[in-house]
């Protein structure tokens, strides 16, 4: 019988480590009893991902990234958490009648045999980095254990007099708190901007929006849906008895020294209440203008623009394009003791020291237009209106800009020139728009290439990028996917911008009610960099990818 090779031998044979490095690691193992792979990684000799890759190549076993794999909740229940932790493995799914299992050490035949006896299935093995297995065990078994405790409590409660669905008894309180806390902390750890908890016909889907893209995270049993939604509504100060109408609320928590604000929204669906929690981190939004992704030339233009004593500046783009972050960055730059800054917001997303912020409350008549009208008696230098939603607000904002105030606001349009025609379509007189507006910033958010797995590509003849400004032979970059970025190839986001300055010629076109396309043509003649141009520039600089710019801008 052939002797089973050990991990150290495989790594030395592959040239991944030296005999001397192995000897040092084995000495450490004798003292501590740790796994050899963990010791080698800790000593900086080789990463756990490289260890897994070597094992896969040497043994002909598939290598997988668990960040891309979706684990079947049913197979998770077949393997006890203690067994998974002890042997550093995670069951993935049943495929072709066999249990597919990811292991950090697939060389351990005894564990594979034990797993087959435990589950009653033949076992197919793939190899994955130990850090990914550990993280998945924490995420899946951690939440699963808490959910199972919650389900058990619910089942036991059925034997007692029934409580309304919106009530949580003392026994259920601890497990449901742990489930909700686990979901929120996991989302923060994974840099999510939104948490979606979506009831389906037979379960509850949990998804996170990371870098602008929704990703499946887990599925909860349908039986815990009412408990989870009730807990979140209690935390957000909502009416737990009202399940027929949408509600809004807020949760304030502290995580790793950061103050996190969760904006909670409920929506009644045919399968129950859907909850979305927007994660607002003060550190993420209160950044300087130079951190937004603006090139130096455009940054200088914006700084000149906001230094003017009066006029209106609009930031435009679709929902989720970073308009609020840009406005807050401008306010941060303008916020000095010499300036009286007043904002009207719905809602106030972040509290700014030294800024007078007003929260709109339409139920009592505290509307954008009403507040804006009264703000003018407060001797403001700078006014920020969260969004221009109607003609009354637009007209007051325009007149405020004409009477010696710098007015900042947002609109929902696709590009900068369309902001002019949008104001006119709302009912503002063209001559007022032409006289008050001094600049428009249009923007989008694109994902940044992960710096840990960035690699170059060359544009070939026939590529669709050729027609968009990347000539054949030019170099661009992509992220091939790695452990750091969850194998997406992206990490974080940055802005793509279009800045239109209002010249005399654009004022003339505005008064003449020219179309957005005519205004756009004139702005480009005057040197306006379009969203597309800025996107291509960021592709060439290796900031983002052609496919990402195509997805967001084109």
Backbone torsions as a table, in degrees:
resi	resn	phi	psi	omega
1	UNK	NA	131.8	-178.2
2	UNK	-70.5	132.8	179.4
3	UNK	-69.4	135.3	-179.6
4	UNK	-70.5	128.2	179.8
5	UNK	-71.9	145.3	178.2
6	UNK	-94.0	163.9	-176.5
7	UNK	-58.1	-45.9	-178.6
8	UNK	-58.2	-42.7	179.3
9	UNK	-61.8	-44.3	179.9
10	UNK	-59.9	-43.5	-177.5
11	UNK	-67.5	-38.4	177.7
12	UNK	-67.6	-44.5	179.6
13	UNK	-59.3	-37.2	-178.8
14	UNK	-78.9	-7.9	-178.4
15	UNK	78.0	14.2	-178.5
16	UNK	-77.3	-31.2	176.1
17	UNK	-138.0	164.8	177.8
18	UNK	-95.6	166.2	177.9
19	UNK	-62.7	-36.9	-179.8
20	UNK	-65.8	-41.2	177.8
21	UNK	-64.2	-38.7	177.5
22	UNK	-64.2	-42.9	-178.7
23	UNK	-61.2	-43.4	178.9
24	UNK	-63.0	-41.5	-179.9
25	UNK	-66.2	-38.1	179.1
26	UNK	-66.9	-36.2	176.1
27	UNK	-62.3	-43.7	177.4
28	UNK	-62.3	-38.6	-179.5
29	UNK	-63.9	-37.3	178.5
30	UNK	-62.9	-37.4	-178.0
31	UNK	-76.1	-40.1	-170.8
32	UNK	-104.5	-25.5	-176.8
33	UNK	78.3	7.9	178.8
34	UNK	-70.6	163.8	173.9
35	UNK	-67.0	145.0	-178.1
36	UNK	-61.3	-42.9	-179.5
37	UNK	-60.6	-40.8	179.9
38	UNK	-65.0	-38.7	179.6
39	UNK	-66.1	-45.9	179.8
40	UNK	-60.8	-40.4	178.9
41	UNK	-67.6	-41.0	-179.4
42	UNK	-65.5	-35.3	179.4
43	UNK	-78.5	-4.7	179.2
44	UNK	76.8	16.2	-178.7
45	UNK	-75.6	-44.2	-177.4
46	UNK	-157.6	144.0	-179.9
47	UNK	-79.9	158.4	179.6
48	UNK	-65.1	-28.8	177.6
49	UNK	-68.5	-40.3	178.1
50	UNK	-67.9	-36.0	176.2
51	UNK	-59.7	-48.3	-179.7
52	UNK	-62.0	-39.0	-179.9
53	UNK	-65.2	-41.3	178.4
54	UNK	-63.6	-45.8	179.2
55	UNK	-58.5	-44.6	-179.0
56	UNK	-60.0	-45.2	-178.6
57	UNK	-69.1	-43.4	-175.7
58	UNK	-68.4	-34.6	-175.7
59	UNK	-103.4	-6.7	-178.8
60	UNK	70.4	31.1	179.8
61	UNK	-100.5	140.9	178.8
62	UNK	-60.9	137.8	174.3
63	UNK	-101.7	131.4	178.5
64	UNK	-130.2	155.1	170.9
65	UNK	-102.1	121.9	-177.7
66	UNK	-71.1	-13.6	177.8
67	UNK	-71.2	-20.5	179.0
68	UNK	-98.5	-20.1	-174.8
69	UNK	-83.2	141.1	174.6
70	UNK	-101.1	118.4	-177.7
71	UNK	-83.8	130.8	177.2
72	UNK	-73.4	117.5	-178.1
73	UNK	-57.4	-28.5	-178.0
74	UNK	-67.9	-38.3	-179.8
75	UNK	-76.4	-24.5	178.3
76	UNK	-60.9	-37.1	-178.9
77	UNK	-72.6	-12.3	-179.4
78	UNK	-80.0	-21.0	-176.7
79	UNK	-117.1	118.4	-179.6
80	UNK	-60.1	147.1	-179.9
81	UNK	-58.3	-41.5	-178.4
82	UNK	-61.0	-39.7	179.4
83	UNK	-67.0	-42.1	180.0
84	UNK	-64.4	-42.7	180.0
85	UNK	-67.1	-44.7	-176.2
86	UNK	-62.6	-36.9	-173.9
87	UNK	-108.5	8.2	179.2
88	UNK	46.7	66.9	178.6
89	UNK	-145.4	160.8	177.1
90	UNK	-143.6	126.9	176.6
91	UNK	-73.2	139.5	-176.1
92	UNK	-103.1	-55.7	-174.2
93	UNK	-170.7	170.7	170.5
94	UNK	-97.4	119.4	179.7
95	UNK	-130.4	125.1	-178.8
96	UNK	54.4	38.8	176.9
97	UNK	77.5	6.9	179.7
98	UNK	-121.4	151.0	178.5
99	UNK	-85.2	117.1	177.2
100	UNK	-86.9	123.5	-176.2
101	UNK	-127.4	133.4	173.8
102	UNK	-93.2	127.5	-178.6
103	UNK	-126.9	147.3	172.5
104	UNK	-79.1	-29.5	179.9
105	UNK	-128.4	81.2	-179.7
106	UNK	-72.4	-4.3	177.5
107	UNK	-71.5	-18.7	-176.5
108	UNK	-80.5	90.2	-177.6
109	UNK	-66.1	-33.0	-178.7
110	UNK	-61.8	-40.4	178.9
111	UNK	-66.1	-40.0	178.6
112	UNK	-62.1	-42.2	178.9
113	UNK	-65.2	-41.9	179.5
114	UNK	-63.6	-38.1	179.1
115	UNK	-65.3	-38.6	178.1
116	UNK	-64.2	-41.5	177.7
117	UNK	-66.7	-38.9	-176.7
118	UNK	-66.8	-39.5	-173.7
119	UNK	-100.6	-21.0	-176.5
120	UNK	80.5	11.3	178.9
121	UNK	-116.7	148.1	165.4
122	UNK	-65.9	147.8	-172.2
123	UNK	-111.9	128.2	169.4
124	UNK	-103.4	132.8	-173.8
125	UNK	-111.8	140.2	167.0
126	UNK	-127.9	162.8	-177.1
127	UNK	-111.1	140.4	-179.9
128	UNK	-139.5	154.6	177.8
129	UNK	-59.0	139.5	-176.9
130	UNK	-60.9	-35.0	-179.1
131	UNK	-64.5	-37.2	178.8
132	UNK	-69.0	-38.6	178.3
133	UNK	-64.1	-45.4	179.8
134	UNK	-60.4	-44.3	-178.8
135	UNK	-63.3	-41.9	-179.0
136	UNK	-68.2	-36.3	176.3
137	UNK	-61.2	-45.1	179.4
138	UNK	-61.6	-45.9	-175.2
139	UNK	-70.9	-48.2	-173.1
140	UNK	-81.6	-49.7	-179.6
141	UNK	-71.0	-34.5	180.0
142	UNK	-60.7	-54.8	179.5
143	UNK	-67.1	-40.6	-178.0
144	UNK	-60.9	-41.9	179.8
145	UNK	-62.6	-39.9	179.7
146	UNK	-69.4	-38.8	178.3
147	UNK	-65.7	-42.0	179.3
148	UNK	-61.9	-39.9	177.2
149	UNK	-62.2	-39.2	179.2
150	UNK	-65.6	-43.0	179.0
151	UNK	-63.7	-42.0	178.7
152	UNK	-60.5	-44.8	178.8
153	UNK	-60.6	-39.3	-179.0
154	UNK	-66.5	-41.6	-180.0
155	UNK	-64.8	-43.4	-180.0
156	UNK	-65.4	-33.9	-178.4
157	UNK	-67.7	-21.8	-179.5
158	UNK	-66.3	-22.4	-179.8
159	UNK	-78.7	-12.7	-179.9
160	UNK	-104.3	169.9	177.4
161	UNK	-53.4	134.9	-172.7
162	UNK	-69.4	143.6	172.7
163	UNK	-103.7	152.1	173.5
164	UNK	-58.5	153.3	-178.0
165	UNK	-58.1	-26.6	-176.0
166	UNK	-84.2	-5.9	-178.9
167	UNK	-100.8	142.8	178.4
168	UNK	-120.1	123.4	178.7
169	UNK	-80.2	171.7	-174.0
170	UNK	-60.9	-36.0	-178.1
171	UNK	-67.8	-32.9	-178.1
172	UNK	-82.2	-19.3	-170.8
173	UNK	-60.7	-49.5	-177.4
174	UNK	-61.2	-49.1	179.2
175	UNK	-61.3	-41.4	-177.6
176	UNK	-68.9	-34.9	175.2
177	UNK	-61.1	-44.5	-179.1
178	UNK	-64.7	-40.0	179.3
179	UNK	-62.7	-50.3	-178.3
180	UNK	-63.8	-44.4	178.9
181	UNK	-61.1	-38.9	179.7
182	UNK	-64.0	-42.7	179.9
183	UNK	-63.3	-45.3	-178.3
184	UNK	-66.1	-46.3	-178.0
185	UNK	-65.3	-36.5	177.4
186	UNK	-64.2	-41.0	179.4
187	UNK	-64.2	-42.3	179.3
188	UNK	-65.1	-42.5	-179.6
189	UNK	-62.6	-33.0	-177.7
190	UNK	-94.0	13.8	176.0
191	UNK	61.9	33.9	179.8
192	UNK	-75.2	147.6	175.4
193	UNK	-97.6	-22.9	-178.7
194	UNK	-144.4	146.4	172.6
195	UNK	-114.4	126.2	177.2
196	UNK	-111.0	123.3	174.7
197	UNK	-116.3	107.5	-166.4
198	UNK	-121.1	110.9	177.5
199	UNK	-68.8	134.2	175.8
200	UNK	-115.0	-175.8	-177.9
201	UNK	-65.2	-33.3	-175.2
202	UNK	-128.1	10.0	-179.4
203	UNK	-170.9	-173.5	178.8
204	UNK	-127.0	116.5	-177.8
205	UNK	-85.7	131.9	175.3
206	UNK	-114.7	122.0	179.7
207	UNK	-129.6	147.5	175.9
208	UNK	-114.5	140.0	171.1
209	UNK	-94.1	113.5	-178.2
210	UNK	-119.4	123.5	-177.1
211	UNK	52.9	38.4	174.2
212	UNK	86.1	-1.8	-176.9
213	UNK	-121.3	131.9	178.8
214	UNK	-74.7	136.3	178.5
215	UNK	-130.7	137.0	177.0
216	UNK	-68.8	133.8	-178.4
217	UNK	-115.3	-49.5	-177.3
218	UNK	-162.9	170.2	174.5
219	UNK	-129.2	130.1	179.9
220	UNK	-101.4	153.3	175.1
221	UNK	-63.6	145.5	-179.6
222	UNK	-61.1	-28.2	-175.7
223	UNK	-66.5	-19.1	-178.5
224	UNK	-99.4	-0.4	-174.7
225	UNK	-58.6	-48.8	-177.7
226	UNK	-62.0	-38.0	179.9
227	UNK	-66.6	-44.6	-178.7
228	UNK	-65.1	-45.6	-179.4
229	UNK	-65.7	-38.8	178.7
230	UNK	-63.7	-42.8	179.2
231	UNK	-60.7	-45.5	-179.2
232	UNK	-64.9	-39.6	179.8
233	UNK	-66.9	-36.0	175.7
234	UNK	-63.1	-47.1	179.9
235	UNK	-60.5	-34.4	-175.9
236	UNK	-89.7	1.2	179.1
237	UNK	70.9	32.2	-179.7
238	UNK	-95.7	169.3	175.5
239	UNK	-80.6	108.9	-175.0
240	UNK	-73.1	-18.4	-179.5
241	UNK	-83.0	-18.9	-178.4
242	UNK	-89.7	110.6	180.0
243	UNK	-121.0	3.0	-176.8
244	UNK	-97.7	-17.8	-176.4
245	UNK	-120.9	150.5	175.1
246	UNK	-64.8	148.3	177.1
247	UNK	-136.7	158.0	175.4
248	UNK	-126.9	147.1	177.9
249	UNK	-159.5	179.6	-178.9
250	UNK	-138.8	146.7	175.8
251	UNK	-127.0	132.9	176.6
252	UNK	-112.8	124.8	179.0
253	UNK	-135.6	165.4	174.9
254	UNK	-116.8	132.5	-179.2
255	UNK	-138.5	116.8	178.9
256	UNK	51.7	42.9	177.1
257	UNK	83.1	-4.8	179.0
258	UNK	-102.2	141.7	175.4
259	UNK	-88.0	118.7	-176.5
260	UNK	-110.0	133.5	177.6
261	UNK	-112.4	122.5	177.9
262	UNK	-106.1	118.9	175.0
263	UNK	-92.7	118.5	-171.8
264	UNK	-106.9	135.0	177.6
265	UNK	-132.7	132.6	175.6
266	UNK	-111.4	151.4	179.6
267	UNK	-143.7	120.5	179.0
268	UNK	-71.3	123.4	176.9
269	UNK	-117.7	176.6	-177.5
270	UNK	-66.7	-19.8	-179.8
271	UNK	-104.7	5.5	-179.2
272	UNK	125.7	-174.8	-176.1
273	UNK	-76.7	125.7	173.2
274	UNK	-91.7	138.0	-179.6
275	UNK	-121.0	134.3	170.8
276	UNK	-122.8	129.3	176.5
277	UNK	-114.7	115.7	175.5
278	UNK	-85.8	124.3	-178.0
279	UNK	-92.7	117.1	-179.2
280	UNK	-114.7	112.5	179.8
281	UNK	-105.8	121.5	-176.4
282	UNK	-54.2	-38.4	-178.2
283	UNK	-66.9	-26.7	-178.1
284	UNK	-77.7	-30.3	-173.3
285	UNK	-101.3	-30.9	-178.3
286	UNK	-87.2	68.8	-178.9
287	UNK	-116.0	161.5	-179.5
288	UNK	-75.1	161.3	177.8
289	UNK	-57.8	-32.0	-177.3
290	UNK	-74.6	-3.8	179.5
291	UNK	-103.8	3.5	-175.2
292	UNK	-82.2	-19.2	-175.9
293	UNK	107.0	16.9	178.1
294	UNK	-82.5	137.4	171.8
295	UNK	-70.6	156.4	-174.2
296	UNK	-56.8	-39.4	-177.9
297	UNK	-65.8	-41.7	178.8
298	UNK	-72.0	-35.7	177.6
299	UNK	-61.0	-43.4	178.5
300	UNK	-62.8	-40.3	178.7
301	UNK	-62.7	-43.1	-179.5
302	UNK	-66.2	-39.8	179.2
303	UNK	-64.7	-37.6	175.8
304	UNK	-65.3	-38.6	-178.2
305	UNK	-64.4	-47.7	-175.8
306	UNK	-76.8	-9.7	177.7
307	UNK	-83.8	-7.0	179.5
308	UNK	-70.5	146.7	-174.8
309	UNK	-74.5	-23.8	-179.4
310	UNK	-151.4	166.7	-177.3
311	UNK	122.0	168.0	-178.6
312	UNK	-113.1	132.4	176.1
313	UNK	-118.3	127.2	-179.9
314	UNK	-110.6	141.0	171.6
315	UNK	-112.3	124.4	-172.5
316	UNK	-128.0	153.0	-178.8
317	UNK	157.8	169.1	179.7
318	UNK	-71.8	171.1	175.8
319	UNK	-58.2	135.8	178.1
320	UNK	82.0	16.1	-179.1
321	UNK	-96.4	4.3	175.8
322	UNK	91.8	17.1	-177.5
323	UNK	-61.9	-43.8	-178.4
324	UNK	-62.6	-41.6	178.7
325	UNK	-60.7	-41.5	178.7
326	UNK	-64.0	-44.5	178.8
327	UNK	-61.1	-44.8	179.7
328	UNK	-64.7	-35.8	178.1
329	UNK	-65.4	-39.2	176.8
330	UNK	-64.9	-45.3	179.5
331	UNK	-61.9	-39.0	179.0
332	UNK	-60.4	-39.4	-179.9
333	UNK	-71.6	-34.5	-176.7
334	UNK	-86.2	-13.7	-171.4
335	UNK	-74.5	96.8	176.3
336	UNK	-130.4	167.6	-178.1
337	UNK	-67.0	-19.6	-179.2
338	UNK	-80.9	-9.3	-174.1
339	UNK	-113.7	136.5	172.2
340	UNK	-99.7	107.3	-177.4
341	UNK	-107.1	129.8	177.2
342	UNK	-126.2	134.1	177.8
343	UNK	-119.8	149.2	173.7
344	UNK	-121.6	117.0	-172.0
345	UNK	-134.2	155.2	177.1
346	UNK	-146.1	90.7	-1.6
347	UNK	-92.4	176.3	170.1
348	UNK	-73.3	111.3	-173.7
349	UNK	-79.9	-39.9	179.8
350	UNK	-141.2	144.0	178.7
351	UNK	-85.6	128.6	-178.3
352	UNK	-110.8	122.5	177.9
353	UNK	-61.5	132.6	176.9
354	UNK	82.8	2.7	179.8
355	UNK	-116.3	135.1	179.0
356	UNK	-88.1	107.3	-174.7
357	UNK	-108.3	132.7	-178.9
358	UNK	-115.2	130.6	178.2
359	UNK	-94.3	122.8	177.7
360	UNK	-66.5	140.2	175.8
361	UNK	-142.6	91.1	-173.6
362	UNK	-67.1	-23.6	-179.2
363	UNK	-63.0	-29.1	179.8
364	UNK	-108.2	11.6	177.3
365	UNK	88.1	7.7	179.4
366	UNK	-87.2	75.9	-175.8
367	UNK	-93.6	169.7	177.3
368	UNK	-55.1	-48.9	-175.9
369	UNK	-66.9	-39.6	-179.4
370	UNK	-65.0	-46.0	179.7
371	UNK	-65.2	-43.8	-177.6
372	UNK	-60.5	-39.4	179.6
373	UNK	-62.8	-39.8	-177.8
374	UNK	-80.8	-25.4	179.3
375	UNK	-61.2	-32.4	-177.3
376	UNK	-61.7	-18.7	176.9
377	UNK	-88.1	-1.2	-177.0
378	UNK	-98.4	15.1	178.1
379	UNK	52.8	53.3	-178.9
380	UNK	-82.8	149.6	169.9
381	UNK	-95.1	-41.5	-177.1
382	UNK	-128.9	132.3	178.5
383	UNK	-120.8	129.0	174.6
384	UNK	-114.8	120.8	177.5
385	UNK	-105.9	118.8	-174.8
386	UNK	-50.5	-42.2	179.8
387	UNK	-159.7	137.2	173.6
388	UNK	-88.3	109.6	-173.4
389	UNK	-106.2	-21.4	-175.7
390	UNK	-146.0	169.8	-175.2
391	UNK	-65.5	-35.4	-178.9
392	UNK	-63.5	-46.7	177.6
393	UNK	-62.2	-42.3	-179.2
394	UNK	-61.1	-44.8	-177.3
395	UNK	-66.8	-40.9	179.7
396	UNK	-67.3	-39.3	178.5
397	UNK	-62.2	-43.6	179.5
398	UNK	-62.7	-46.8	-179.2
399	UNK	-66.4	-33.0	176.6
400	UNK	-63.4	-40.7	179.4
401	UNK	-66.5	-28.6	-179.0
402	UNK	-82.5	-13.2	-176.3
403	UNK	-110.6	31.1	170.8
404	UNK	95.0	19.8	178.7
405	UNK	-119.9	146.3	171.8
406	UNK	-89.6	119.5	-176.2
407	UNK	-112.7	128.6	177.5
408	UNK	-116.3	136.2	177.7
409	UNK	-159.0	179.2	179.9
410	UNK	-126.5	155.6	173.7
411	UNK	-138.1	159.1	174.9
412	UNK	-101.6	91.9	173.2
413	UNK	-136.2	164.5	-175.4
414	UNK	-79.3	-27.2	179.6
415	UNK	-149.1	176.9	-175.7
416	UNK	-67.0	-47.4	-179.5
417	UNK	-59.4	-31.3	-178.8
418	UNK	-66.3	-18.4	178.4
419	UNK	-63.8	-36.6	179.7
420	UNK	-64.8	-50.9	-178.4
421	UNK	-67.2	-28.9	178.0
422	UNK	-65.5	-45.0	178.8
423	UNK	-61.6	-41.7	179.6
424	UNK	-66.7	-41.5	177.9
425	UNK	-63.0	-29.5	178.7
426	UNK	-70.9	-21.0	178.6
427	UNK	120.7	3.8	177.6
428	UNK	-79.0	136.0	-179.4
429	UNK	-62.8	135.9	-178.2
430	UNK	-55.4	-37.8	-178.4
431	UNK	-66.8	-30.7	177.0
432	UNK	-70.7	-40.7	177.5
433	UNK	-62.2	-46.9	-178.2
434	UNK	-61.9	-36.5	-176.6
435	UNK	-78.3	-29.5	-172.2
436	UNK	-98.1	-36.9	-173.6
437	UNK	-74.7	129.0	179.6
438	UNK	-115.1	-16.6	178.9
439	UNK	-173.0	152.1	177.5
440	UNK	-132.8	131.1	175.6
441	UNK	-110.6	118.5	172.8
442	UNK	-102.3	146.1	-177.1
443	UNK	-152.8	160.7	172.1
444	UNK	-140.0	167.0	173.9
445	UNK	-114.3	130.3	175.1
446	UNK	-119.7	152.5	178.6
447	UNK	-75.9	140.2	176.5
448	UNK	-82.0	146.4	174.5
449	UNK	-67.7	135.9	178.0
450	UNK	-63.3	125.5	-178.5
451	UNK	-69.9	-17.4	-176.3
452	UNK	-82.6	-20.3	-177.3
453	UNK	-133.1	26.0	-177.7
454	UNK	-72.3	132.5	176.4
455	UNK	-143.6	155.7	-173.5
456	UNK	-87.4	154.9	173.6
457	UNK	-136.1	160.8	177.9
458	UNK	-117.0	134.7	178.3
459	UNK	-70.2	127.7	179.7
460	UNK	-101.9	158.3	172.9
461	UNK	-59.5	133.8	179.6
462	UNK	96.3	-14.3	176.5
463	UNK	-63.2	143.7	179.5
464	UNK	-65.2	-19.4	-178.1
465	UNK	-71.2	-21.5	-177.9
466	UNK	-59.3	-44.0	-178.8
467	UNK	-69.4	-15.8	-176.5
468	UNK	-102.9	14.2	172.6
469	UNK	110.0	5.4	176.9
470	UNK	-110.6	103.0	-176.4
471	UNK	-69.1	153.8	177.0
472	UNK	-55.2	137.9	-179.1
473	UNK	93.4	-16.0	178.9
474	UNK	-75.1	155.7	-175.4
475	UNK	-100.9	136.6	169.6
476	UNK	-132.7	175.7	-173.7
477	UNK	-128.6	152.8	174.2
478	UNK	-138.7	164.4	171.4
479	UNK	-102.6	125.2	-176.5
480	UNK	-78.9	-11.6	-179.1
481	UNK	99.7	130.6	180.0
482	UNK	-152.9	-179.9	-178.6
483	UNK	-62.6	-37.2	-175.7
484	UNK	-64.9	-35.5	-175.1
485	UNK	-105.1	10.3	-178.9
486	UNK	67.7	29.5	177.7
487	UNK	60.6	25.3	176.3
488	UNK	-92.7	-23.3	-175.3
489	UNK	86.6	-0.1	-177.9
490	UNK	-128.9	150.0	174.4
491	UNK	-148.4	110.8	-179.0
492	UNK	82.1	176.0	179.6
493	UNK	-134.4	161.2	176.2
494	UNK	-141.9	167.6	-176.9
495	UNK	-91.5	150.2	167.8
496	UNK	-117.1	128.0	-167.5
497	UNK	-125.6	157.2	174.0
498	UNK	-138.8	120.3	-178.6
499	UNK	-114.9	119.7	177.3
500	UNK	-111.4	117.0	174.9
501	UNK	-90.3	141.3	-175.1
502	UNK	-89.0	105.2	179.3
503	UNK	-91.0	175.4	177.5
504	UNK	-63.2	-37.3	-179.5
505	UNK	-67.7	-39.2	178.0
506	UNK	-69.0	-34.4	174.5
507	UNK	-61.6	-42.4	179.8
508	UNK	-62.7	-44.2	179.0
509	UNK	-63.4	-35.8	179.3
510	UNK	-64.6	-46.9	179.6
511	UNK	-62.0	-33.4	180.0
512	UNK	-82.0	3.5	-178.2
513	UNK	57.5	42.0	178.0
514	UNK	-66.2	155.6	179.9
515	UNK	-71.1	162.2	178.7
516	UNK	-60.4	-36.3	-179.0
517	UNK	-66.5	-37.8	177.4
518	UNK	-65.7	-44.1	178.8
519	UNK	-62.9	-39.7	179.7
520	UNK	-62.2	-45.3	179.5
521	UNK	-58.6	-42.9	180.0
522	UNK	-66.9	-42.6	179.9
523	UNK	-61.3	-40.2	178.6
524	UNK	-66.1	-40.0	176.6
525	UNK	-60.2	-32.4	-179.2
526	UNK	-85.0	1.1	174.2
527	UNK	106.2	11.4	179.3
528	UNK	-64.8	130.2	173.5
529	UNK	-87.0	120.5	-176.9
530	UNK	-80.2	167.0	175.6
531	UNK	-55.2	-43.5	-179.9
532	UNK	-62.3	-45.3	179.7
533	UNK	-61.2	-43.0	-179.6
534	UNK	-66.3	-37.5	177.5
535	UNK	-63.0	-44.9	178.9
536	UNK	-63.5	-38.1	178.1
537	UNK	-62.9	-38.1	179.1
538	UNK	-73.2	-28.6	173.9
539	UNK	-65.2	-48.3	-178.4
540	UNK	-63.5	-31.1	-179.8
541	UNK	-81.7	-4.0	179.0
542	UNK	78.4	19.8	179.7
543	UNK	-81.1	-42.4	-178.3
544	UNK	-141.2	-177.5	-174.5
545	UNK	-107.0	157.9	176.0
546	UNK	-58.2	-41.0	-178.0
547	UNK	-65.6	-32.7	179.6
548	UNK	-70.8	-42.6	177.0
549	UNK	-64.4	-40.7	177.8
550	UNK	-61.2	-40.7	-177.8
551	UNK	-66.3	-39.1	-170.0
552	UNK	-97.1	-37.1	-170.1
553	UNK	-99.8	-41.1	-171.3
554	UNK	-79.2	NA	NA
